[in-house]
Amino acid sequence: MTVVALDKFLSDLDQLTATAVSAFQAASAADVLEAARVEFLGAKNGRLKKSQKGLSHVDKADKPVAGKRFNQAKQDIEAAYETAKEKLAGGGTEQAAAFDPTEPGRRRRLGHGHPVSQTIEELTDIFARLGFNVAEGPEIEDEWHNFEALNIPPSHPARDPLDNFYLSTAGGGAADRQLLLRSQTSTVQIRVMEKATPPVRIVSLGRVYRPDTADATHYPMFHQIEGLMIDRKVTMADLKSVLRMFCSSYLGEEVHVRFRPSFFPFTEPSVEVDMSWHGGWIEMGGAGMVDPNVLQAVGYDPEEVIGFAFGLGVERLCARRHGIQDIREFFKNDVRFLEQF
Ligand code: DAH
């Protein structure tokens, strides 16, 4: 059996003690401390255990000294471990004391719908009560639905490239199927009538796009509400009644609706719809009796059915109700503005 010199045994022991003590002191979390405990104090393979085995290799005469020093080292290491353990537990108590369950909690900020979305929901509700179903159409349209079927011929200035967001047609294929971002929700009238047989009573709410410079009353994207009612016997009086009922539901009984003669290719006669509410008249959109050419374009017989249509600006309605002066506010997404609604 090899004999280990006392000097070597003692210096190894000192080094082990120093390493172990500093490892315990440095342990900043319970799992780190536990790993150090296993490394140094582990009952099976701990480094102190190995040192203890080394004790048996020390010369018999040196054993009392070596044994005594070993016990001392063991105590030191164990003490360092206990201190570190208490220190970590103490940290925990400090944290627990910092948590005061009687303090009011931090409130989470809850968002809500954008004012335009809220308006869309409300308008949809009102028209649902008046018996109108909701229809949807695509924001990328073809010229048939945005113009042609609405009685807007190629020569019409509304089709000017400077007044529309035309999209380049996909390479090859039907070059005559020019696409654009829809400039009005009247497109949905066509899409609905192409599929449905009268009677038809729908509203459609959504985005439209026009290359306008943004100012207090214009924005290149805005929302419209489109209405369409087709049946055997529908009159301008029905149109006015529906719009009046709608406006007084949305703004209140004191609202007045006024028609001014106008022109739209897809209605005959056509009117501008103005509303007065707590002050002067403001223009809300257009309306009229659906032009026979439009009815024909979708395969309806103008001798059989008749109807009215209208299109109003959603932002305008919302701005009127809340006294908002500048349409751009809706799209800046400044929470200080949005959270007021
Ligand atoms: N589409 C028109 C516009 O964007 C508004 C409009 C006018 C819609 C008359 C209609 C209507 O349905 O009958 O200016």
Residues whose N, C-alpha, C, O or C-beta is under 5 A from the ligand:
A	BS01	DAH	S183 Q184 S186 G227 F264 T267 G286 A287 G288 A309 F310 G311
